[in-house]
Amino acid sequence: MTAGVTTTLVTGLLPLFGAGLGASATLLVQRSSAREAKLRFRAESRLAHREELKSALLDYFETAQRLQRELDVRERGGTPQDLKRLIENVWLAEKRIEIICSEVLRDRVVAHARGLHDAVRDSVAHPDWWAHCQTLQCDLLSQAKVELARNHDW
């Protein structure tokens, strides 16, 4: 090859090589940006789900507390408010959790709601509703803490 041919080849191929290198760099940057956006989306989704679950749990506990207050009234010989309406509210709050939580948490919240329901329905078998529900509530709270613990793998 002569110097003129070599110069022409180098002059012609150098821009193509540069364009190929630039295109490769652009693809790498786009791939990295897409991966970062995907990771950010997953982290935001996990955080949103956590907040939704936390809100549903707090609503459930507030609803259960209203019922428990009336069970205390009944235990002390008073006349409680409409226990049927209150337990229906507990079941509704329980369903809100059930549709967004894990199977383990679902089992715990259903067991707790069932325990409250049993205490409402049969005051003779459960004269001390707290003795009947305490373990169920501790199990529920324990699992709720596990589920709400932040996952830092993002």
C-alpha positions in Angstrom: 0.0 0.0 0.0 1.2 3.4 -0.8 1.2 6.3 1.6 -1.6 8.0 -0.3 -3.9 4.9 -0.1 -3.1 4.5 3.6 -3.8 8.1 4.3 -7.1 7.9 2.4 -8.1 4.7 4.3 -7.2 6.2 7.7 -8.9 9.5 6.9 -12.0 7.6 5.8 -12.1 5.0 8.6 -11.2 7.4 11.5 -14.6 9.2 11.4 -16.4 5.9 11.2 -14.4 4.6 14.2 -15.3 7.8 16.1 -18.9 7.5 15.3 -19.0 3.9 16.4 -17.3 4.7 19.6 -19.7 7.6 20.3 -22.7 5.4 19.5 -21.4 2.7 21.9 -20.9 5.3 24.7 -24.4 6.7 24.1 -25.9 3.2 24.4 -24.0 2.5 27.6 -25.2 5.8 29.1 -28.8 5.2 28.1 -28.6 1.6 29.5 -27.2 2.9 32.8 -29.9 5.7 33.0 -32.6 3.2 32.3 -31.3 0.8 35.0 -31.1 3.7 37.5 -34.6 4.8 36.6 -35.9 1.2 37.1 -34.2 0.9 40.5 -35.6 4.3 41.6 -39.1 3.3 40.4 -38.9 0.1 42.4 -37.7 1.9 45.5 -40.5 4.5 45.2 -43.1 1.7 44.7 -41.9 -0.2 47.8 -42.1 3.0 49.8 -45.6 3.8 48.5 -46.7 0.2 49.3 -45.2 0.5 52.8 -47.1 3.8 53.4 -50.3 2.3 52.2 -49.9 -0.7 54.4 -49.0 1.5 57.4 -52.1 3.6 56.8 -54.4 0.5 56.6 -52.9 -1.0 59.8 -53.4 2.3 61.7 -57.0 2.4 60.5 -57.5 -1.2 61.6 -56.0 -0.5 65.0 -58.1 2.6 65.5 -61.3 0.7 64.5 -60.3 -2.2 66.8 -59.7 0.3 69.6 -63.2 1.7 69.4 -64.6 -1.8 69.7 -62.2 -2.7 72.6 -63.3 0.4 74.5 -66.9 -0.8 74.3 -65.9 -4.3 75.3 -64.3 -2.7 78.4 -67.6 -1.0 79.1 -69.4 -4.3 78.9 -66.8 -6.0 81.1 -67.4 -3.4 83.8 -71.2 -4.1 83.7 -72.1 -1.1 81.5 -74.1 -1.0 78.3 -71.9 -0.8 75.3 -72.7 0.9 72.1 -73.8 -1.1 69.1 -71.2 -3.9 69.1 -72.5 -5.4 65.9 -71.7 -2.2 64.0 -68.3 -1.9 65.6 -67.3 -5.4 64.7 -68.5 -4.8 61.1 -66.2 -1.8 61.0 -63.3 -4.0 62.3 -64.0 -6.5 59.5 -64.1 -3.8 56.9 -60.7 -2.4 58.1 -59.3 -5.9 58.2 -60.3 -6.4 54.5 -58.4 -3.2 53.5 -55.2 -4.7 55.0 -55.9 -8.1 53.5 -55.9 -6.9 49.9 -52.4 -5.3 50.2 -50.5 -7.5 52.7 -48.6 -10.7 52.7 -50.2 -14.0 53.5 -48.5 -14.1 57.0 -49.8 -10.7 58.0 -53.2 -11.5 56.5 -53.4 -14.6 58.7 -52.5 -12.6 61.8 -55.0 -9.8 61.1 -57.8 -12.2 60.4 -57.0 -14.2 63.6 -57.1 -10.9 65.6 -60.4 -9.8 64.0 -61.8 -13.3 64.6 -60.7 -13.1 68.2 -62.5 -9.8 68.7 -65.6 -11.2 66.9 -65.6 -14.2 69.3 -65.4 -11.9 72.3 -68.3 -9.8 71.0 -70.5 -12.8 70.2 -69.9 -14.8 73.4 -69.4 -12.8 76.5 -69.9 -15.9 78.7 -67.1 -17.8 77.0 -64.9 -14.7 76.9 -65.6 -12.7 80.0 -62.1 -11.1 79.8 -61.8 -10.2 76.1 -58.2 -9.0 76.6 -57.1 -12.4 77.9 -58.6 -13.9 74.7 -57.1 -11.3 72.3 -53.8 -10.3 73.9 -51.6 -13.0 72.2 -53.4 -12.4 68.9 -52.7 -8.7 69.1 -49.0 -9.2 70.0 -48.6 -11.6 67.1 -50.3 -9.1 64.7 -48.1 -6.2 66.0 -45.0 -8.3 65.7 -45.7 -9.2 62.1 -46.7 -5.7 61.2 -43.3 -4.5 62.4 -41.6 -7.0 60.2 -43.6 -6.0 57.2 -43.1 -2.3 57.7 -39.3 -2.6 58.3 -37.6 -0.9 55.5 -35.8 -3.0 53.0 -32.5 -1.3 52.2 -31.5 -3.3 49.2 -32.4 -0.5 46.9 
